[in-house]
């Protein structure tokens, strides 16, 4: 699936700190916790709580956020539709990584079991 360059650039320049509160609100409204959200983010990116807080305070862009991340090798197992796009078909790697995170947050909010969200074999 192709996205426009404008769309990809908008995502790249968006700060993680501007989206994080929305992730947190979404999962907490559905009875999940901040700790579970952080567990999902750490699984995908390798960022522990301290690093995550530092990145939020520094207001890093998604581009910087994912450049610094060590993406989980099982991230490629994240499939499905998010924001109208099939994540496994997104060609821009940064946009795909952001959509991976969106998909994991959605799964958490929908009450999916943590083992399934984290693609535990």
Secondary structure, DSSP 8 states (H G I E B T S, - for coil): ----HHHHHHHHHSBHHHHHHHHHHHHHHTT--HHHHHHHHHHHH---HHHHHHHHHTT-BHHHHHHH----GGGGG--SEETTEEGGG--SHHHHHHHHHHHHHHHHHTT--HHHHTT--
